[in-house]
Amino acid sequence: MDSLDVKQKKINKEYQDYANSLSPKSKIVKNCIMAFIVGGLISTIGQLISNVAKNYYGMNKEDASTVTSITLIFIAALLTGLGLYEKIGKRAGAGSIVPITGFSNSIVSPAMEHKREGYVLGVGAKLFSIAGPVLVYGISTSVIVGLVYYFFVK
Amino acid sequence: MDYIKAFITGGAICIIGQILIDKTNLTPARILVCFVTAGVILTALGIYEPIVEFGGAGATVPLPGFGYALAKGAIKGVKESGVLGAFTGGVTATAGGITAAIVFGYLAAVLFDPKEKG
């Protein structure tokens, strides 16, 4: 009887270990699928806007890309204001963070939260709590790229 | 066809972000910074341009695409106006997006109030 009990406990433990080894992995797979779908959908909407800009308004590639960014930023700012972007983000993970719409969300969200601190140091400053670092590192790196190109490639 | 390519490319870039979030302890803010910076560097190395040619908006809508526009602008700036262009090119190319983010972001933050969580 005792040995059976021990055996059962051992099986339980093995099963538990097995389940533990499996579940975080499957969670990552599920998160990745959601990120793929949502990120893919946002990109497809971007492609649609870009195609309309190119085919109906005769814009070149760069201008069409800028129009696409502006439109997606506008939509994401509005959805964030309405509290809908967070709902998408809960399920989409990186799918809603990595596209440019996530950049827009990262601007509106903290600014809205800190409105009570005033329009200068609340809204005005918090707009840049995440966008600031992004611009600092992005723009600085682009200057380095430009300088390297000037001195070594041109 | 370009819609399918955009979907796959954009989705794949987001999967990389999701793996970084789940496997490392990178916060979303750091992911954004890393992706934009990576986009600048990959463009400078000539790696990101083929991805943009394949994926279209799938490569330009995710944040590395913002880095792509910055790097391409800086190089174009240098070609047109020398060393000054290194300082003006990047922001010139991305001025529309940055301005839209500031203006629409400000308006949304002023007009709307945070929703109660729960």
Interface residues (C-beta under 8 A of the other chain):
Chain A: K27 I28 N31 C32 M34 A35 F36 I37 V38 G39 G40 L41 I42 S43 T44 G46 Q47 L48 I49 S50 N51 E62 S65 T66 V67 T68 S69 I70 L72 I73 F74 A77 L78 T80 G81 L82 G83 E86 G93 A94 G95 I97 V98 P99 I100 G102 F103 S104 S106 I107 V108 A111 M112 E113 K115 Y119 V123 G124 L127 I130 A131 P133 V134 L135 Y137 G138 I139 T141 S142 V143 V145 G146 L147 V148 Y149 Y150 K154
Chain B: D2 Y3 A6 F7 I8 T9 G10 G11 A12 I13 C14 I15 I16 G17 Q18 I19 L20 I21 D22 K23 P28 A29 I31 L32 V33 F35 V36 T37 G39 V40 I41 T43 A44 G55 G56 A57 G58 T60 V61 P62 L63 G65 F66 G67 A69 L70 A71 G73 A74 I75 G77 V78 K79 G82 V83 G85 A86 F87 G89 G90 V91 A93 G96 G97 I98 A100 A101 I102 F104 G105 Y106 L107 A108 A109 V110 L111 F112 D113 P114 K115
